[in-house]
Amino acid sequence: MKYRELILVLAVMSASANAEEYWGNCNDCSESQAQRAALQVAPRIIFGRHDVYVADFEREIVRKFTVTWEFDAEFREWESTVSTSATEPYIAYEFAQIVTAMKADITSLESGKLVPADIVGSAYDVVHSSVNQQRVANYIVGNMNIWESIGAPVFVPLSFFRKIVDLNLTISVTFADGSTAKFVLTGLEGSLGELTYVFELLDDSARDADGNVIPDSVADAAPFDGTFSSEGRAQQIINFIETWYTPNIGFVIKCSSKQYRNHIVVTCKRS
């Protein structure tokens, strides 16, 4: 197909597409970074001007850009220009209102929330158990002060709000034995009227009551060094490592403990 004919075909294709708006996100970004994000969102194979909204979940703002794509037939390449446009007040307000409400949901559960023993008794119990992880996640959601629905968004695509997970919002929980773990927001399900937050255990976040990392992999289990306040806690980590990481891994992990005046040091190594 000749380039002149190709241009005509693309021009016809762009007639309806020019009426569409496009959304991207760039968190805690400068104006120039947001412009580059807008270029990534605007479709390159469609002629004309496109409205592109770049949302910043960190700053709770929306920037609007006009991106224009043109095809240079002589050099056979696409050329673009980006200009800043004024974001409509109703779009800026709606975005900020909903994101603020979502963040308030996350922070409504105080840091270090105690998980009842009948839910899950220890951070040790969540490291390798998806069932227990889900039980804690359900408890987190069930104890958040979910904000009253402000109605479904009119001007901002509902699906776009799911990108708030890029902020890696976390909640810390404490278990009955004093151990702790962190859960990170990884998704949103449902509608704003019945919004469900999805949390998952944050890798390497489980700690015993003395603050030692509870290994979640062989690499973390050997080598391992930890300082414990009691013989019982020291033996607990030894039992955990030997139970989960010694069988069927092709080598043996040996743990030893040494008593000092007011603490015990546990060391685990491959042998």
Secondary structure by P-SEA (a helix, b strand, c coil): ccaaaaaaaaaaaacccccbbbbbbbccccaaaaaaaaaaccccccccbbbbbbbbccccbbbbbbbbbbbccccccccbbbbbbbccaaaaaaaaaaaaaaaaaaaccccccccccccccccccccccaaaaaaaaaaaaaaccccccccccccccccccccccccccbbbbbccccccbbbbbccccccccbbbbbbcccccccccccccccccccccccccccccccaaaaaaaaaaaaacccccccbbbbbbbbbcccbbbbbbbcc
